[in-house]
């Protein structure tokens, strides 16, 4: 499977077949208190319970699964602030191949530990997109490793599509499905899954205010560069990828933007009302739903993808204090 070609809807069924028995079919939960606040029934897809603690394991595992033996022997490489790096390292370890991860300074201890536990070789860089990509290119040139981009890779997008494909089987009569968006791998995969299903389900997304390049791209019709990201949603600071954008611009109804205060209050609501531990970035779709925007569109049944649970436990008191 070519990494740089925009995938079509046919990849959804193929990816599900390859990943059967590899990824978990994570549960969908409801929470009446959150639904009441949102004005519509919410269905929470709990990817925080996925292997490696995040949906990223789907895309990483699929990318590793489709490597040729020659590619696999050289190993894989990527850049990541945590979840993709940990997922790729675990997928590589399970296939018995080397994994290199370029890690930006400031990545949480929990995510670094997860990558080290999966035997990844870590390479540190400055915390910006250019530094990440430059360092990753150097690693690939030096090692011969196959680049598995966190989101701008057709193999990864295909793997991510399996998440929404599960939701569409688990919950009937959905009006909409809403993931968060950073680089766009999950969102574009969601679009493919909905298109492949033939169901009349609208795809929306949610994004933090200080990293809103996807929302601005959708509004202008032109892929926009990311702003200097200053948000608590560290996993959503990445630039919107070219391959995801080619799909997103054709299928996504809207991208709702929320600020960090809204995100943290939504994170606290998920913790206190649904008893689910997630990362702040994963609360972005919840924050959007709690504004009432989907209820105002007349939606009655909305699925939100809770993308990961790899929160640094030492920071939970800080987040609780900020929302007190």
Backbone torsions as a table, in degrees:
resi	resn	phi	psi	omega
1	UNK	NA	129.8	-177.5
2	UNK	-77.1	133.7	-177.4
3	UNK	-72.9	-30.6	-169.2
4	UNK	-101.7	7.4	177.3
5	UNK	-95.5	141.0	177.6
6	UNK	-69.0	121.3	-176.7
7	UNK	-75.5	153.1	174.7
8	UNK	-104.3	-177.2	-173.3
9	UNK	-66.6	-20.0	-179.3
10	UNK	-64.5	-20.9	-177.5
11	UNK	-70.8	-19.8	-175.6
12	UNK	-63.5	-52.4	-179.9
13	UNK	-64.7	-38.4	179.5
14	UNK	-63.4	-43.4	-179.5
15	UNK	-66.5	-39.4	179.2
16	UNK	-62.4	-38.9	178.3
17	UNK	-65.0	-45.5	-178.8
18	UNK	-64.9	-34.1	-173.2
19	UNK	-95.6	2.0	178.4
20	UNK	-63.3	123.6	-177.5
21	UNK	84.3	-4.0	179.6
22	UNK	-101.3	-47.9	177.8
23	UNK	-101.7	158.8	175.7
24	UNK	-83.4	140.9	165.4
25	UNK	-82.6	99.2	-172.7
26	UNK	-76.3	153.3	-176.1
27	UNK	-75.0	159.4	170.5
28	UNK	-112.4	123.7	-178.2
29	UNK	-115.4	158.4	174.0
30	UNK	-117.7	158.7	177.8
31	UNK	-145.0	103.7	-176.6
32	UNK	-54.7	-36.3	-178.1
33	UNK	-65.6	-41.9	178.0
34	UNK	-68.5	-40.1	179.0
35	UNK	-62.3	-39.5	179.1
36	UNK	-63.1	-42.1	179.1
37	UNK	-65.9	-34.4	-177.4
38	UNK	-80.7	-21.5	-178.0
39	UNK	82.1	10.3	176.0
40	UNK	-155.3	163.2	-177.9
41	UNK	-77.2	125.3	-178.9
42	UNK	-103.8	139.8	176.9
43	UNK	-121.2	120.1	-172.0
44	UNK	-100.4	111.3	178.2
45	UNK	-84.5	112.8	-166.1
46	UNK	-91.9	74.8	176.7
47	UNK	-74.9	-5.8	170.1
48	UNK	-64.2	-16.3	179.1
49	UNK	-98.0	5.8	177.8
50	UNK	-72.1	158.4	170.9
51	UNK	-52.2	143.5	-176.6
52	UNK	66.3	5.8	172.8
53	UNK	77.9	12.9	-177.6
54	UNK	-162.6	158.1	177.8
55	UNK	-57.8	-22.1	-176.6
56	UNK	-56.3	-23.2	-179.7
57	UNK	-63.9	-28.1	179.1
58	UNK	-63.8	-54.3	-178.1
59	UNK	-66.0	-41.2	-179.6
60	UNK	-64.5	-43.7	-179.3
61	UNK	-65.3	-38.8	179.0
62	UNK	-67.0	-42.4	179.3
63	UNK	-61.6	-41.0	178.7
64	UNK	-68.9	-36.6	-177.2
65	UNK	-64.9	-32.5	-175.3
66	UNK	-93.4	1.9	175.7
67	UNK	-64.2	142.0	170.6
68	UNK	-71.3	164.3	177.7
69	UNK	-60.2	-36.5	179.3
70	UNK	-65.8	-45.0	177.9
71	UNK	-63.6	-44.9	-177.6
72	UNK	-60.9	-37.4	-178.6
73	UNK	-62.1	-28.2	179.6
74	UNK	-82.9	-15.1	-179.5
75	UNK	88.8	-179.6	-178.3
76	UNK	-126.2	159.0	178.9
77	UNK	-145.4	151.8	177.9
78	UNK	-158.4	175.8	167.5
79	UNK	-121.7	144.2	-172.5
80	UNK	-166.1	143.9	172.3
81	UNK	-87.5	7.4	172.9
82	UNK	150.1	-66.1	-169.7
83	UNK	-68.0	-43.9	177.9
84	UNK	-67.7	-39.9	178.5
85	UNK	-60.9	-45.0	178.4
86	UNK	-65.2	-39.6	-180.0
87	UNK	-67.1	-44.8	-179.8
88	UNK	-66.0	-39.8	178.8
89	UNK	-61.0	-42.5	179.9
90	UNK	-67.8	-42.4	178.7
91	UNK	-63.3	-41.1	179.0
92	UNK	-66.0	-41.9	179.2
93	UNK	-60.9	-40.7	-178.7
94	UNK	-69.6	-22.6	174.2
95	UNK	-93.1	-10.0	177.6
96	UNK	80.4	35.1	-178.7
97	UNK	-125.3	158.5	-179.2
98	UNK	-69.9	153.7	177.2
99	UNK	-139.4	128.5	176.4
100	UNK	-113.7	133.7	179.0
101	UNK	-128.9	124.2	171.3
102	UNK	-84.7	122.3	-172.0
103	UNK	-117.8	122.8	177.3
104	UNK	-70.6	144.7	176.6
105	UNK	-58.6	142.0	-179.2
106	UNK	96.2	-4.3	176.0
107	UNK	-61.9	140.5	-173.6
108	UNK	-63.1	149.8	-178.4
109	UNK	-58.7	-39.0	-178.1
110	UNK	-61.7	-41.9	-177.6
111	UNK	-73.3	-36.6	175.2
112	UNK	-62.4	-44.1	179.9
113	UNK	-61.2	-39.2	-179.9
114	UNK	-63.7	-39.9	178.1
115	UNK	-67.0	-42.1	178.9
116	UNK	-66.2	-38.8	179.7
117	UNK	-62.6	-28.0	179.0
118	UNK	-93.5	15.2	173.0
119	UNK	69.3	25.7	176.0
120	UNK	-73.4	148.2	171.8
121	UNK	-92.6	116.8	-173.5
122	UNK	-95.5	140.6	177.8
123	UNK	-129.1	119.9	-172.7
124	UNK	-88.6	149.6	178.0
125	UNK	-148.4	172.9	174.5
126	UNK	-69.0	158.0	-173.8
127	UNK	-88.8	69.6	171.7
128	UNK	-152.7	159.3	-172.8
129	UNK	-61.4	-43.4	-177.7
130	UNK	-62.1	-42.8	-179.3
131	UNK	-65.5	-40.2	179.6
132	UNK	-61.4	-48.2	-176.2
133	UNK	-68.9	-38.6	179.3
134	UNK	-65.1	-44.7	-179.9
135	UNK	-65.1	-38.2	-179.4
136	UNK	-67.0	-39.9	177.4
137	UNK	-61.7	-39.7	177.9
138	UNK	-63.7	-42.2	180.0
139	UNK	-63.7	-44.6	-179.8
140	UNK	-62.9	-41.0	179.6
141	UNK	-65.6	-37.9	-176.5
142	UNK	-76.8	-31.7	-172.9
143	UNK	-107.1	-19.3	-173.4
144	UNK	78.3	8.4	-177.7
145	UNK	-66.7	150.7	177.0
146	UNK	-80.7	124.1	178.2
147	UNK	-69.9	126.4	171.0
148	UNK	-118.0	93.6	-176.1
149	UNK	-64.9	145.1	-176.9
150	UNK	-59.2	-27.4	-176.8
151	UNK	-151.1	-26.0	-176.6
152	UNK	-90.5	59.3	-171.9
153	UNK	-154.0	122.1	-176.2
154	UNK	-60.4	-33.3	-179.5
155	UNK	-66.3	-37.3	178.8
156	UNK	-71.6	-45.9	178.9
157	UNK	-57.4	-42.9	179.2
158	UNK	-59.9	-43.3	178.0
159	UNK	-63.6	-40.8	-179.7
160	UNK	-65.9	-26.3	-178.5
161	UNK	-62.3	-22.4	-176.7
162	UNK	-67.9	-21.9	179.5
163	UNK	-65.6	-54.7	179.7
164	UNK	-66.2	-32.9	177.6
165	UNK	-59.2	-39.2	175.8
166	UNK	-65.0	-46.0	-178.5
167	UNK	-55.9	-43.4	-176.3
168	UNK	-65.7	-22.1	174.1
169	UNK	-88.5	-29.3	-176.0
170	UNK	-80.7	-29.1	-175.3
171	UNK	-126.2	124.7	180.0
172	UNK	-89.6	156.8	171.4
173	UNK	56.7	39.8	176.0
174	UNK	-71.0	144.1	171.0
175	UNK	-90.5	-35.3	-175.7
176	UNK	-155.2	158.1	173.2
177	UNK	-130.9	136.5	-170.2
178	UNK	-134.7	105.9	169.0
179	UNK	-95.8	165.9	167.1
180	UNK	-76.4	164.9	177.6
181	UNK	-133.9	130.9	172.1
182	UNK	-123.8	-88.7	175.4
183	UNK	-79.1	-21.8	174.5
184	UNK	102.0	3.4	-179.2
185	UNK	-63.1	-47.2	179.8
186	UNK	-69.3	-42.5	-178.7
187	UNK	-63.0	-45.7	179.6
188	UNK	-66.2	-38.3	175.7
189	UNK	-62.8	-37.5	176.3
190	UNK	-61.7	-42.9	177.7
191	UNK	-58.9	-44.3	-179.6
192	UNK	-64.3	-41.1	-179.2
193	UNK	-64.3	-42.8	179.2
194	UNK	-65.0	-44.6	179.6
195	UNK	-61.8	-41.0	-179.3
196	UNK	-66.7	-31.0	-177.0
197	UNK	-73.8	-25.8	-176.1
198	UNK	76.2	4.9	-179.2
199	UNK	-81.7	153.2	179.0
200	UNK	-88.7	67.7	-179.1
201	UNK	-113.4	130.1	179.9
202	UNK	-84.8	141.3	177.3
203	UNK	-105.2	121.3	172.2
204	UNK	-120.0	176.3	175.5
205	UNK	-148.6	171.6	178.1
206	UNK	-138.3	148.0	-170.9
207	UNK	-148.7	146.2	177.4
208	UNK	-72.4	145.3	-175.0
209	UNK	-56.5	-39.3	-175.7
210	UNK	-89.5	12.8	174.6
211	UNK	-147.0	54.2	-166.2
212	UNK	-101.8	34.0	-177.8
213	UNK	-64.8	-32.5	179.0
214	UNK	-67.0	-43.2	178.6
215	UNK	-63.1	-41.9	178.9
216	UNK	-68.3	-33.8	177.1
217	UNK	-64.5	-45.8	-179.5
218	UNK	-64.6	-36.6	-178.9
219	UNK	-69.0	-34.4	-176.3
220	UNK	-97.9	-17.8	-175.9
221	UNK	79.6	5.4	-179.8
222	UNK	-128.3	131.7	-179.6
223	UNK	-61.5	122.7	-174.6
224	UNK	-99.3	149.0	174.9
225	UNK	-71.4	151.7	179.3
226	UNK	-72.5	146.9	173.3
227	UNK	-74.7	167.3	171.3
228	UNK	-61.2	106.1	-168.8
229	UNK	-73.8	124.0	174.6
230	UNK	-132.1	84.9	-175.3
231	UNK	-148.1	153.1	176.3
232	UNK	-70.7	-14.9	-176.7
233	UNK	-86.2	73.6	-171.0
234	UNK	-62.3	-31.9	-179.0
235	UNK	-74.0	-7.5	-177.5
236	UNK	-112.8	18.2	-179.7
237	UNK	-81.5	-8.7	-172.0
238	UNK	-74.3	157.1	178.0
239	UNK	-75.0	146.8	177.1
240	UNK	-65.2	127.4	-176.2
241	UNK	-77.0	155.8	180.0
242	UNK	-65.9	-46.7	-178.8
243	UNK	-65.5	-49.1	175.6
244	UNK	-58.3	-40.2	-177.8
245	UNK	-60.9	-38.3	179.8
246	UNK	-59.3	-29.5	179.5
247	UNK	-89.7	-45.1	-175.9
248	UNK	-58.5	-44.3	-174.8
249	UNK	-64.0	-19.6	-179.4
250	UNK	-94.5	-17.1	-168.4
251	UNK	-125.8	-22.5	-170.8
252	UNK	-86.7	129.6	-178.2
253	UNK	-72.9	-46.2	-180.0
254	UNK	-159.9	158.3	171.7
255	UNK	-122.7	112.0	-177.2
256	UNK	-85.2	136.9	-176.3
257	UNK	-109.1	131.5	179.8
258	UNK	-130.5	151.7	-179.0
259	UNK	-92.1	172.7	-174.4
260	UNK	-64.1	-33.3	177.6
261	UNK	-63.7	-43.1	177.6
262	UNK	-63.7	-38.8	179.7
263	UNK	-63.5	-46.7	-178.3
264	UNK	-66.6	-36.9	177.1
265	UNK	-67.5	-36.4	175.6
266	UNK	-67.7	-40.8	177.0
267	UNK	-58.3	-44.4	179.7
268	UNK	-65.5	-38.6	-180.0
269	UNK	-64.7	-40.0	177.7
270	UNK	-64.0	-40.3	179.8
271	UNK	-67.9	-47.3	-172.8
272	UNK	-81.1	-35.3	-175.5
273	UNK	-93.3	-40.6	-177.5
274	UNK	-100.3	-10.6	-179.1
275	UNK	59.6	38.8	179.4
276	UNK	-116.2	130.3	178.6
277	UNK	-95.5	118.7	178.5
278	UNK	-133.9	170.2	173.3
279	UNK	-79.5	153.0	177.6
280	UNK	-53.9	-41.4	-179.9
281	UNK	-58.3	-30.0	-177.6
282	UNK	-77.0	-12.5	178.8
283	UNK	-86.8	-1.7	-176.5
284	UNK	-59.9	-45.7	176.3
285	UNK	-63.3	-34.4	177.3
286	UNK	-64.7	-44.1	178.9
287	UNK	-58.3	-41.5	178.4
288	UNK	-63.8	-45.2	-178.8
289	UNK	-62.4	-36.9	-177.2
290	UNK	-71.7	-11.8	172.8
291	UNK	-74.3	-13.7	-177.9
292	UNK	87.5	6.1	-174.1
293	UNK	-63.4	-35.9	-177.8
294	UNK	-78.1	-33.3	174.0
295	UNK	-63.6	-38.2	179.4
296	UNK	-65.8	-25.3	176.5
297	UNK	-80.3	-1.8	179.2
298	UNK	87.3	9.6	-179.9
299	UNK	-75.5	141.7	177.8
300	UNK	-110.7	-26.8	-176.2
301	UNK	-134.5	113.7	-173.3
302	UNK	-129.8	128.7	176.5
303	UNK	-96.7	132.8	176.6
304	UNK	-115.5	132.7	179.2
305	UNK	-93.4	114.9	174.6
306	UNK	-88.4	103.5	-160.6
307	UNK	-78.9	-22.0	-178.9
308	UNK	-171.7	160.8	-177.8
309	UNK	-126.2	21.9	-176.9
310	UNK	-87.0	61.6	-179.7
311	UNK	-84.5	144.1	173.5
312	UNK	-74.3	109.1	-173.6
313	UNK	-59.7	-28.3	179.8
314	UNK	-66.1	-18.8	-177.6
315	UNK	-94.0	-7.3	-178.8
316	UNK	-58.8	-43.8	177.2
317	UNK	-59.3	-37.6	177.6
318	UNK	-61.9	-45.8	-179.0
319	UNK	-66.2	-38.6	178.5
320	UNK	-65.6	-39.7	179.7
321	UNK	-65.1	-37.9	-178.9
322	UNK	-68.7	-18.6	-179.3
323	UNK	-109.8	7.8	-178.0
324	UNK	-67.0	NA	NA
